[in-house]
Structures are given as C-alpha cells and as structure tokens.
Amino acid sequence: MEKKLGEEFTCSQILETLRNMNVTLLSKDSGYIPSYKRTKITDKLHSSFGFRTDYEFIRKSTMRTIIKETKQKK
C-alpha cells in the first residue's frame, strides 16, 4: 500500500489513518456519513483507490460495493 500511495507515508501512518476512518450509520434505511477529518493521507487513499467517503453521503448499497471491491484488490 505504501507503494500505491507513492511512498509518501509510512506503514504506521497509513494503518492509523485507516483505523480512524470511521463512518456513522444514519439509519437502517439510508446510509452513512463520514465521522473523520480529511487529511493528506485520506485524500491520497481516495484518489489512489477510486472511492470517496470523506465528503459524501454514502448509501448502504454503495458502501457494500466499496467493501466488496477493496476485498478483491488483494
């Protein structure tokens, strides 16, 4: 992952950021909103992996797709 992010960040920085990238479920029927602050690392993660969770409302179906796609990119 360090290489995918251009070796700008250490492994520990990336892991800490990923652990803190929480989202809040608004209701069972709607979706999620971000509950973390944008940083250079989160911006780079989003641009490198092709998804945005930092400023958008995320439908439950979209979140399932993001999770599914990230598991397939191993």
N, C-alpha and C positions, 0 to 999 in steps of 0.2 A: 504494500500500500504506500510505503514511503516513496518508492519509485514512481508510482502512478501520480502522486502529488508533487512530483518534481524535486524530491528530496529537500523540500523547504522546511519540513517539520520532522521532529524526532518521533520514533515509535511511541514513546510515552506521551507526547503531546497529542498525537492522533488518538490513542486509546482513551485518554482522559476526556478529550472532546467528544468522542463517540458515546462514552458513558454518560455525559451530561446533556446529550441531545434529546431531551425528553419532550414529549408532546402530550397534550391534555385532551382526553375524550370529552366532547361537549355533551353528547347524549348518545344513547344506543342507536338512534336512527340517523344522526347527522354525520359527524366526523371529528377531526382533530384540529387543534391549533398548536403552534409551537409554544413551548414554555421554556425556551432557552434564548440566549442572546447570540446574535450573529457575530462571528469573528472571522479573521482571515482564513483560519482552518476550515470553518464550516462553509464558507464561500467556495473554497478550493474543493472541498468534498463534493459539494453540489455541482460545480462545473465539471469536475472530473468524472462523476458517476451519473450525470444526467437526470437528477431529480432535485426538487426544491421542497424543503419542509420548513424553511425559515420565515417566510413572509406570507404564505398562502394558507387558506382553509383547505384541509385535506379530507376528501371524502373517504369513508371507510373502504370502499372498493379500490380507490387509488392507493391507499396505504397497503392494502393486501398485495396489490401489484408491485409496489416498491419493494416490499419484503420478499416476495417471490423472486423478483429479478436479482436482488442482492445475494440471495442464497445460491442462485445459478451461476454467478460470476466467480466462483471459487477457482 
